[in-house]
Amino acid sequence: MEYQHGGDIYTNSVTLDYSANINPLGLPRGVREAVLRTIDTCCCYPDSRNQRLRERIATFHRIEPEEVICGNGAADLIFQIVQARKPKEALLLAPSFAEYEQALHAVGCKITYYDLKASNGFMLSLQELAKWLKWNGKKIQMLFLCNPNNPTGLVVTKEEIEDLLIVCREQGIFCVIDECFNEFLDEPDRYSILSQIQSGNYDHVFLLKAFTKIYAMAGIRLGYGICKNVSVLDQMNGIRQPWSVSSFAQAAGEAALSETGYVEETRALISTERAYLKEMLKNMGFCVFDSKANYIFFRDTREEACKKEQLLYKELLHEKVLIRSCSNYRGLDDTYYRICVKKRKENERFLAVLKSIITEGKQINGKDNYDTGNDVKCRKESDHGRALPHI
């Protein structure tokens, strides 16, 4: 399967990129200045232990520095935790972030999928999942939970997660909780398990966070993990590459944690524009899911979209607008898409292009609007909602 991701502006001619979920406010001024100051030290190796940055993160989250690990983006830490633990069987929710699967395959791990139901709006019931974990008869050793989920943007509360974590502890399951988009939520504390980890009662949990999205630092590459079980972090440090976090990334991370006003401004902007985009997409006839994050998950319900591969993606790309096709997510087909939330002016430009496609039936390469590829059938409802082993 071809590797696909958001933000692929290098192989496409794009004037509007709605495929990558990056903070539309751009790099904070304090972070920019910190990076520029670091240029004079680039002849020196960066601190391989990331000591100052880890201390800054620890103070920010009221934990100990030895309970923090930094990496070259969240994806780096996903691969590290899997390499360190080497689970023989893991559970993944579907649809969800593709890098979990890649990391698990890299260690030869058997994957069982817990497929979310389209008929239920891809909502996750952690009570049902907990019951399944108790009675499925499998020997699950690791579980990944993305909250808010990518690509759906749906969330579960920290109390619900805590109940699941208790079951996982009883079943001997190590949990990786991905909160890389948590800071974009209207009430981030309501959904974060940080307070549970701070209590010290969940040493079988690895909490994953990133600077990438909320601080618009995707090109700088900086993620971090928190775990009360220091031996787990020792294992990760034993297999990670030295100097994986550059001097620029370390300086940027330290500066970013002071940008509290920037984060508050971001949250207010995202809340307003997310509601605006949802309403406008619904008015155009799309099936819009109730995303709480800085991206929107929706389905193209046009009859022709079920017949032509990635129809909307190709129509928009012809207008130099890039969106994220979700066709390579397990359980989704060519009619599902994800777009990010930007500022009002950009959102209006995007919606104008989208509306012109929907209402005017623009042509692509001189051909009829619907002649964009091989016919594909929309997946039947029965394709969703089953927990199946990977074959």
C-alpha positions, 0 to 999 in steps of 0.5 A: 500500500502506498504511504499517504499522509497529510501535508504532501505539498511536494508532489502536488501543485497546491495553493491551499493545503487543507490536508495537514492539521497544523495551527493556522496561526503559524509559528509563535513569535517566541519560538521563531526567535528562539530558533534564530538564536540557536543558529550560532550553536549549530556547530555543536552537538545537541544535548542527547539527553534533552535535559533542559527541555525535559525539565521544562516539560516536567515543570509544565506538567507537574511531573519529574524530568525522568518521567519525560522522553523527547523524540523527533516528532510523535511518530519517532516515539511511537516506533520507539515504544513499540521497539522497546516493548516488542508486543507479540499481539496488539489491538488497534482501533479502526479507523485511526492513525496509520503509524501505529500499524507501521510501527507494530508491523516493524517488530512482527507484531500480530494486530487485531483490529477493533473496527468502529461502526459507521452506523454509529458515527464511528463513536467509540464505547469504551465500556464495550471495548473493555468488555471485549478485552475481558472476553475476547480470548486473545493475548493482547499486550499493547493497545493504542488509543488516539484521543481525539481520534484521527481522522474522525476528531471524536473524543472520549472523557478521561473518566471513561479512559480511566475505566479502560486503563483499569481493565487493561492493567488487570489484563496485562495490557500496556496502553499508549494514549495519543493526545497530540491534538488534545490542546485544540479541544474546547475543554482539553482537561476534560479529556486528558489522562494527565491527572491520572498519570500524575497520581502514579497509579498507572505505570502501564500507560505511555502518554504521547504528546507533540509540539508539531500541531498546536505550535505549528512546528511540523518541520521542526519535529518535536514530540514527547512522552510521559510515563511513570514507569521509568524502566519503560523510558530506560528501554526506549532510551536504550534503542533510540538514536542519539541526537534525535532531537536537534538543538533547534527543536529543543530551543523551540520546545522550551520557548513554546511552553511559554506561549500560553496566550497563543494557545488560548487564542488558537483554541478560540479560533478553532472553536469558531471556525470549526463550527463555521466549516461544519455548518457550511459543509452540511449546507452543501449536502455532505455528511459531517461528523461531530469532530471536536479537534482542529480538523473535520471528518466528512463524507461525500454523499453524492451518488457519483462519488460512490462510483469514481475513485477519490472524486472530490479529492481529484476535483479539488486538486485540479483547483490546486486545493489539497485535502486528505483522502481517508481511503487508506484508513482501515474501514473507510472508502473513497467517499471519506475525507478530512480537512483542517480548520484554518482562519476565516479568510482561507476557509471562505476561499476553500468553501468557494472552490468547493461550492463551485465544484458542487454546484457548477460541475466543473470539468477536469482535464477537459473530461466530464467531472465524473470521469476521474478514474476507475469505478469503485463501489462504496463499502457496505455497512457490513464492512464496519464494526467488526473486530477482526484479526489482521490477515 
